[in-house]
Amino acid sequence: MLASNMAGRRALKAVLIDLSGTLHIEDTAVPGAQDALNRLRQASVAVKFEEEIFTSLSAARSLLERKQHRPLLLVEDSALEDFTGIDTSEPNAVVVGLAPDHFNYQTLNRAFRMILNGAPLIAIHKARYYKRKDGLALGPGPFVTGLEYATDCKATVVGKPEKTFFTQALSDLGCSPSEAVMIGDDARDDVGGAQNAGMLGILVKTGKYRDGDETKIDPQPHLTCNSFPDAVEHILQNLL
Amino acid sequence: MRIKHFVMAETGWPECANTLKGVILDLCGVLYDSGEGDGVAIPGSIEAVKKLKESDLKLRFCTNETQAAREKFVAKLQRLGFDISVNEVFPPAPAAVGVLRERGLRPHLLVHDGLLSEFDAVDKTNPNCVIIGDAAEKFSYQNLNEAFRVLISQEKPVLLSLGQGRYYKETDGLKLDVGVYMKALEYACDVKAEVIGKPSPTFFQSVLNDMGVQPHEALMIGDDLVNDVGGAQHCGMKGVQVRTGKYRLAIQRIHNTNSSNSILGQIWVKFIMNH
């Protein structure tokens, strides 16, 4: 999503925002997030939401198309429509996203045997865990890591924290990494990944955030703040 | 035609054979292939165990089997025709119980139902560590998540893993082993698991102590290059890799060869007996 009025002279041109854990947790908004988002949109800056629904999935899709792979798709049902038209018969590649329903022993064994027989392993992203209302829950990262260990191979990660993921998102917006900031609740994948790509990273203490997460990356986040509204306030005050 | 049925990673075998006092055998993939029911004995291996027992060599069985309590799978091996008794077999679960006692740990168990009885006498209230074994079908998202939540709620998570195997072979194909789920939890929680079982040196040492032999006087036979052969060699023992079990499928995959699985047992016993 793009807010209007991109102002060329500003130092900061784009704000990338993680959704789950930063703006909302399941169907509940983070308090003050909607207001803060409105204020950000009124400023002269592009706003883009980073979630697999929009970008990592399409990156996976274009990789499949380029290599003409027929994937076994371990993704949530809601993400399947992003792969409409892709041939999935006699699969010869494994795609892993956030898909708790598929992370059972039988399905993982099937994926494992395919990879052992030469099918490439493609990860939508490698998040360790995410925040649900009932607590933290395992993301795709642990299962991708397990399959890598089982098969002695390395997954191709198309989403966070890969550098190309961030640079692609920014080139879509027509700005350079030094002109962009990322806001997220995952210290390593959101903030560390963005900073590794040359952006600024702001860590919010909502969602999956746990005490001390900001010390898990080097360099540390540009800013660590309580929640999304504080991050927006900082941007409006100091970065524009 | 002479075919090499075992892999020798080092030279100096004649000297080894002269000083050999004890042999440690892996079970699954060396003596039998697991699968429906009791699985099947690998041809020649029943006789091979018998010959070893008739020799003056000490014999122990060292396994990362964690799907069943020790009594259960020893009974299974006996049904398959092996001369084997409970006190000759060293699996990880009893060793883990020792670690729990020593360190005052109360485990959350992510193990196969068949293994639960090994932990009957252990306090499992308000868990402060996770023990993971080869839980097979019990490796559901829900169960893994529960173990993850126990770990992530600890200031210093303790993860004890009964082995770290990547996969093993059943009669219907290769299956993911405990190591895969251990790695998943390690990644999720930024923790390094403590492995109990092969290739842990303490685990091998406890077997050597029981035999009363030095590492250089002992030989380990297994189908797993890392956990059996590598682990044993790391402890100063000799390692022999057999081309049965998981070895065969892996090598076929890599070289597309048709490695033979016939009478391997007889051949490795002949080899050892020539000492």
Interface residues (C-beta under 8 A of the other chain):
Chain A: P100 D101 F103 N104 Y105 Q106 L108 N109 F112 R113 L116 N117 R128 Y129 G135 L136 A137 L138 G139 G141 P142 F143 T145 G146 L147 E148 Y149 A150 T151 D152 R210 K216
Chain B: A136 E137 K138 F139 S140 Y141 L144 N145 F148 R149 I152 R166 Y167 G173 L174 K175 L176 D177 G179 V180 Y181 K183 A184 L185 E186 Y187 A188 C189 D190 R253
